[in-house]
Amino acid sequence: MARIELNSVAPDFTLTDFNGQSVTLSDYQNDKNVVLVFNRGFT
C-alpha cells in the first residue's frame, strides 16, 4: 500500500458513493473542498 504524506496532493481516484454513483476526485478540483471518511467494517 502506498503511503501519502500529510499535506501532499491527493492522487486522482474514483469511488462509489452511498447511492451507488461513481465519484471522481478530479471532478471537484478548484471547485469544492472534499472530505473523505473511511468506515471500517462496513460493506
RAPE-V200196 format. One record per backbone hydrogen bond with DSSP energy under -0.5 kcal/mol. NH is the residue of the N-H (numbers start at 0). CO is the residue of the C=O. E is the energy in kcal/mol with one decimal. If there is no record, write none. Layout:
nh->{NH NH}
co->{CO CO}
e->{E E}
//
This chain:
nh->{4 7 14 16 19 22 24 26 27 28 30 31 38 39 41}
co->{2 4 22 20 16 14 12 23 24 25 27 27 36 37 38}
e->{-0.5 -1.5 -2.5 -3.0 -2.1 -3.2 -2.4 -1.5 -2.1 -1.0 -2.0 -1.9 -0.6 -0.6 -0.9}
//
